């Protein structure tokens, strides 16, 4: 499909406006971008703002974080979360080496599995200097497994007669994105939803220290400088503002909504940067790694929480 840059810009503008429609999901936004790219429709003007869209969206999402719930969360939830994050990151590193997955793609899949799916990948990718195809395939792996988890987790929970508390902790640890965690918890029960949401928020906050660690590891040796993830600092500030100044709850809700819509725009632009060559380069190994890593954390956390030997 051959189009001029002016036509491409108009098509992109239309798709970006559609990101504000309530029925558009992250998966739809990413796939729409990939579809346009594979058809040869590319807008240089819009895609240059991909990284900025990601960073601004992450900052705005901070206004939707309920820090009071995190602070009042149980110690057991924090402990399970801390152990699972470290365990998943280490397992992901090992799997990436064994399967010979591209290091940045492997890191993004590990981060998405360990913390909070697409949001974590979006937050870490600018710090990691990841390419579009590395981000896209990491997101695709996470989104597919999210959809599967939303369906099968409540079924497994009922089959093994898990308590509301146990299921809530398990869903928060083993399911990637917050939306799927909330969905699975809501299906299972009110108490499961409350626990899953709280523990998931604790897990999401790991974005902050992990981004800083990756920034330190990405140090430019030739210049002797460290790339500081400024947007993570603003993300923290937005969380603190929402916590210490609750009177602005209505405004914070609106900013968080803009962050979610902005994330859809960023995902669309990321998808639009992928190519057939990128697809071939990623191969099947990325998916195999994501599935194995998900099974590892899902099974191990289930065993740990239910104390099955």
RAGISUL-V673408 format. One record per pair of residues at least 12 apart in sequence whose ideal C-beta (glycine too) atoms are under 8 Angstrom apart, sorted by the first residue. I is the first residue (numbers start at 1). J is the second residue. Records with the same first field share a line. If there is no record, write none. Layout:
I=J ; J
This chain:
1=39 ; 40 ; 41
2=40
3=40 ; 41
5=43 ; 44 ; 45
8=41 ; 42 ; 43
9=43 ; 45 ; 46
11=36 ; 41 ; 43
12=36 ; 43 ; 46 ; 272
13=46
15=32 ; 33 ; 36 ; 268
16=46 ; 265 ; 268
19=261 ; 264 ; 265 ; 268
20=261
24=264
25=264
26=118 ; 139 ; 143 ; 177 ; 263 ; 264 ; 267
27=143 ; 147
29=264 ; 265 ; 267 ; 268 ; 271
30=136 ; 139 ; 140 ; 143 ; 267 ; 268 ; 270 ; 271
31=271
32=268 ; 271
33=267 ; 268 ; 269 ; 270 ; 271 ; 272 ; 273 ; 274
34=136 ; 271 ; 272 ; 274
35=271
36=271 ; 272
37=271 ; 272 ; 273 ; 274 ; 275
38=274 ; 275 ; 276
41=272
42=272
43=272
46=269 ; 272
47=269 ; 272 ; 273
49=269
50=132 ; 266 ; 269 ; 270 ; 273
51=126
53=262 ; 265 ; 266 ; 269
54=122 ; 123 ; 125 ; 126 ; 263 ; 266 ; 270
55=126 ; 230 ; 231
56=231 ; 259 ; 262
57=122 ; 259 ; 260 ; 262 ; 263 ; 265 ; 266
58=119 ; 122 ; 123 ; 207 ; 231 ; 232 ; 235 ; 259
59=231 ; 234 ; 235 ; 238 ; 259
60=238 ; 255 ; 256 ; 258 ; 259 ; 262
61=119 ; 235 ; 238 ; 256 ; 259 ; 260 ; 263
62=234 ; 235 ; 236 ; 237 ; 238 ; 239 ; 242 ; 259
63=238 ; 239 ; 241 ; 242 ; 252 ; 253 ; 255 ; 256 ; 259
64=242 ; 252 ; 253 ; 255 ; 256 ; 259 ; 260
65=201 ; 204 ; 205 ; 238 ; 239 ; 242
66=201
67=239 ; 240 ; 242 ; 243
68=243
69=197 ; 198 ; 201
70=198 ; 201 ; 202 ; 205
72=198
73=198 ; 199 ; 201 ; 202
76=169
77=169 ; 172 ; 195 ; 198 ; 199 ; 202
78=202
80=169 ; 173 ; 199 ; 301 ; 304 ; 305
81=172 ; 173 ; 199 ; 202 ; 203 ; 206
84=114 ; 173 ; 203 ; 297 ; 301
85=114 ; 115 ; 203 ; 206
87=297 ; 300
88=110 ; 113 ; 114 ; 293 ; 296 ; 297
89=110 ; 111 ; 114 ; 210
91=110 ; 293 ; 296 ; 297
92=106 ; 107 ; 109 ; 110 ; 111 ; 113 ; 114 ; 289 ; 293
93=106 ; 107 ; 110
95=289 ; 292 ; 293
96=109 ; 110 ; 289
99=285 ; 288 ; 289
100=285
101=285 ; 286 ; 289
102=134 ; 281 ; 282 ; 286
104=128 ; 129 ; 130 ; 131 ; 134
105=130 ; 134 ; 137 ; 138 ; 282 ; 286
106=286 ; 289
107=124 ; 128 ; 214
108=121 ; 124 ; 125 ; 128 ; 130 ; 134 ; 135 ; 138
109=138 ; 141 ; 142 ; 286 ; 289 ; 290 ; 293
110=293
111=124 ; 210
112=138 ; 139 ; 141 ; 142 ; 176
113=142 ; 176 ; 290 ; 293 ; 294 ; 297
114=206 ; 297
115=203 ; 204 ; 206 ; 207 ; 210
116=176 ; 177 ; 178 ; 200 ; 203 ; 204 ; 207
117=142 ; 143 ; 146 ; 176 ; 177 ; 178 ; 180
118=139 ; 142 ; 143 ; 176 ; 177 ; 263 ; 267
119=177 ; 178 ; 204 ; 207 ; 263
120=204 ; 206 ; 207 ; 210
121=135 ; 138 ; 139 ; 142
122=135 ; 263 ; 266 ; 267
123=207 ; 211 ; 231 ; 232 ; 235
124=207 ; 210 ; 211 ; 214
125=138
126=229 ; 231
127=211 ; 214 ; 215 ; 218 ; 227 ; 229 ; 232
128=214 ; 218
129=218
131=273 ; 278
132=270 ; 273 ; 274 ; 278
133=273 ; 274 ; 275 ; 278 ; 279 ; 281 ; 282
134=282
135=270
136=270 ; 271 ; 273 ; 274 ; 278
137=278 ; 282 ; 286
138=286 ; 290
139=267 ; 270
141=286 ; 287 ; 289 ; 290 ; 291
142=176 ; 177 ; 290
143=177
145=176 ; 290 ; 291 ; 294
146=175 ; 176 ; 177 ; 179 ; 180
147=180
149=174 ; 175 ; 176 ; 180 ; 184 ; 294 ; 298
150=175 ; 180 ; 183 ; 184
153=167 ; 170 ; 171 ; 174 ; 175 ; 184 ; 188
154=167 ; 184 ; 187 ; 188
156=302
157=170 ; 188 ; 192
158=188
160=306
162=306
164=188 ; 189 ; 190 ; 191 ; 192 ; 195
165=191 ; 192 ; 195
166=305 ; 306
167=185 ; 188 ; 189 ; 192 ; 196
168=185 ; 188 ; 191 ; 192 ; 193 ; 194 ; 195 ; 196 ; 199
169=195 ; 196 ; 199 ; 301 ; 305
170=301 ; 302 ; 305
171=184 ; 185 ; 188 ; 192 ; 196
172=185 ; 195 ; 196 ; 197 ; 198 ; 199 ; 200 ; 203
173=199 ; 203 ; 297 ; 301 ; 305
174=294 ; 297 ; 298 ; 301 ; 302
176=294
178=197 ; 200 ; 204
181=196 ; 197 ; 200
182=196 ; 197 ; 200
184=196
185=197
207=232 ; 235
208=232 ; 235 ; 236
211=229 ; 232
212=229 ; 232
215=227 ; 228 ; 229
238=255
